[in-house]
Each structure stands twice: as structure tokens, then as C-alpha cells.
Amino acid sequence: MEALGDLLAPHSELIAKVAGTITTLQFLSGVVLMNDIRKKGSSDVYPVGPFLFGVVLTILSLKLASIMNDAAMINTNLIGLAINFVFLSGFYYYASSDSRSKIWKQIGYSSVFLLVITAYANFEDPAKIEFRLGMLITGLLVWMVGSPLLHLPKIIEKKSTEGMPFPIIFAGNLVAFSWTLYAISIKNTVMVLQNLLLLVLGGIQLSMFAIYPSKPAAKKPKDSKKDK
């Protein structure tokens, strides 16, 4: 790891720019999923988590960026917030009435969470909140990337990855890989471990797409009994 860090160190700025560009493009990966939802005419089979968590994470990242006074992070997350909000609105539009009530409940929980964290960040020592908010965002990323694995038994049972957002998962792996390279180049061990964990979780999910098809196999009709 040390030798790889020495090799990448001269290119750390370039790696950071590439990682930032991929992260921005990741925000747009939901376009493919939204197009599938549009074709189906319903979003009920998909989890709202990727879009709702996208809104939550970009708001928290904006708060962290303002504390750090990092203009690049602010601009990137403003774009991400706008994109995720549009996707969340589209997801809600195609949801059934039963699903909409569940979505509103999750939005309510998320809003309370954001209010509490924002209030805490406003009163805490800036030197402390920068590290703590950064760790919170990392924890939420790990949870978001790993949450689809909770449906693993169901995926194995029906032998289909239907409902798993492949574009978002794939883009997330690219982002984690690029930031892993950057972390190695600046020799930030904690950041390396964080992104390697995201890569492992994302890799497990990608392996499901290699094992199972995106749609369940059609059930064979039972042969009707012949009259004797």
C-alpha cells in the first residue's frame, strides 16, 4: 500500500478531479432507473431509498462543505441535491397510493433527522463537527450501499435481481474505486478503509447481477389432466 501511495502521490490532484467528475455523473445514473419506472408505469417494485438518501446525503454534505468552506464540494452537492430531488419527485409520481403514504412517512423521518443533525452542527465546535459529520456521512453511505443486501434472501428465493437499481450500484462502485485511489495517493488510511468497505458491499451486489437475471423466470403452466 505504501509503495502504491508513492506511485500515485504525484497524480493526486488529477485523481481528485476524476473522482469529482465521476461523483457528479453518479448523480445522473438514476436516469436509467427512472426510465425503467416510466416504462413500467409504476415505481412500486423499486426502493425509494437511493433517491431519498441521495437528498439526505447531499444536504449533509452541503453542511459539511460550508463548514470546510469548500466551493467545489458546495457546487457538486448543490447539483446533486437538485438532481436527486427531481428523481424523488418522479418516483413519487409513479407510486401507487399505498406506496405514497409509505414514502411520505420516510420523508418525515428523514426531515426530522436532518433538522436534529443541522441544529447540532450549528452549536457544536466547528473543529469537532467537521470530523463527526464526516464520519456520519460515511456511515450513511455504508448503510445506503449495503441496504439492498437485506433483500438478498428474497433475491435468492425468486432467482431474480428485479428491483435492484443496477445503474446506481454500478456508479457507486466507480465512485468508491476512484476515491480509494485518491485516498491511497494521499495516504489517508481511514479514507482507504471506508471506500474499500463500500467497494466490498457494492461488489457483492454486482455479483448478484452476474448470477441472476433481471426478471423472474416465467412460471410453466401446469399440464391439465386428461380425461380418462
N, C-alpha and C positions, 0 to 999 in steps of 0.2 A: 504493500500500500504506500509506503514511504517513497519507494522508487517511482511508482506511478504518479505520485503527487509532484515529485521533482520534474517529471517529464511534462506534466500538464500545466505546471505553475506559470510558465511564460505565456500561456494562452488563456489564462483565467478570465480576462476581460472579454475575449471573443466568445468563450464558452458561456459566460453570463448573458451576453447579448442573444446568443442562440437559444438558451434556456428561457429567456424572457419572451422571445418571439414564439416559441412552441407553446408557452403557457398562454399567451394571448390567443393563439389559434385553437387551443384546447377549449376555450370558451365557446367557440363556434362548432365544436364537434357534436353538439346536441341537435344541429340542423338535420342530420340524417335520421336521428330518432324521432324528431318532430314530424318529419316527412312520412315515416312509417305509421305514426299515430294518425296523421291526416288521411292516409290511405285506408287504414282500418276503420276510421271514423270514431275511434274510442281510445282513451288513454288508460282504461281500467286495468289492462294486463301489465302495465308498466309501473314501477315505483316512482313516486314523486320526489323521493329523496335526493337524487342527483341535482335537480333544479332548485329545490328548496334549500338544500345545503350549500349550493352554489351561491345563492343570495346571502345566506348567513355568513359564509366564509369570506366573501368579498367585502361585506360590511365590516367584519372584524379586521380584515387585512387593511382596509382603508383607515381604521382607527390606529392600527399599528404603524402604518405608513406616515400618518400625521404626527405621531409621537416621534418617529425617526426623522421626520421632515424629508422624506424621500419622494421626490417629484415623480420619478419613474414608476415606483410602486403605486402611487396615488392614481396616475393616469391609467395604468394597466387594470387596476381593480375597479375604477370608475366604468371602464369599458365592459369589464366582466360583470359588474352589477347590472348594467343596462341590458346586456345580452341575456343573463340568467332570469331577469325579471320578465322579459318578453317570452322566454321559453316557459316559465312558470305560468304565465297568463294563458299561453296556448294550451298547455297541459290541462289547466282548469277548464278551458272552453270545451275540450273534447271529453271531459269526465262526465260520468253519469251522476244523477242527483245524489245517490248514496255515497259515491266516491267524493263528491264535492264537500259533503259535510265532514268527511274524514280529513280532507285537505285543509279545510278551514281550521279544524282542531289542531293540526300540525303547525299551521301558520301561527296560531295563537300561542302555542308552546314556544315556538321559535322566537316570537316577538318578545315574550317575557324574558327569555334567556338573553337576548340581545340587550334589552333595557338594563338588566342586572349587571351584565359584564361592562357595558358602556358606563354606567354610573360608578362602578368600582374603578374603572380605568381613569375616570375624571378626578377621583380623590386620592388614588394611590401615588406613591413616589414614582415619577417617570423612569428613574433608573431601575426600579424593580418591575414595574408593569411591562416594560419592553420585553424582558426575558419571560415573564409569566404569561403574557398574552401570546408571545411566540410559541411557547410550549402548548398553550391551549389550542391554538390553530393547528399545530402538528397533531395533537391528539384527535381533533375533529377530522383531520384528513385521514388518519389511520382508521377511524371509525367509519367514515364515508366509503373509503376504498374497500374495507373489509366487510361492510354490512351485507352486500349481496351474498356472501358466503353463508349467511344464516339460512338462505333458501337452498343450500346445497342438497339436503336430503330430498327436497321436492324435485329438484332438477334431476337427480339420480333416479328418482321414482318414475317420473314421466319421460326420462331419457330425452330431454329437450332443453335448450337454453332460451326458449321463448320467454320474453320479459326481461332478459338481461341486456342492458344497453352496451352493446359491443363497441360502438364508436367512442363513447365516453371512457370505457375501461381501457381501450387501446391508447387513446390520447393521454390518459392518466399515467400509463406506463412510460410513454415517451417523455412526459414532463418529469417524472421521478428519475428516469435514467439520466436526463440532461442535468438535473440539479445534483445528482450523485457525482457526476463527472466534475461539476463545478466545486462541490464540497471537497472532493479529493484534491483538486488543484489548489485550494486554499488551505488544505489540511485541517478541515473542521470535522473532527471525529464524530461529534454529536449529530451534525447535519448528515454525515455519511450514513450513520446507522439509521436515522429517521427515514431517509429516502430509500435505503436498501430494504427496510421493512415494508414500505409502500410497494416496492418492486416485487417482493415475495408475494404479498397479498394480491396484487394485480396479476402476477404470473399464474397463480392458482386459478384465478377466474378465467384468464385467457385459455388455459388448458382445457376448461370445460367446453369451449367452442371447438376445440380440436377433437374432442371425444364425442360430443353430442351435436345433432343438427339443430337449426334454429326453430324448427317447427316439429311438433309431436308427430310420430308416425300415425298414419290413418289406420283406424281400427278395422280389421277384417270383419265383414258381416258374417254372422253365424249361418251355417247352411241350414236351410229349412228341412225339417224331417219329411221324408217321403211317405205318402200314404201306402200302407200295405194292402 
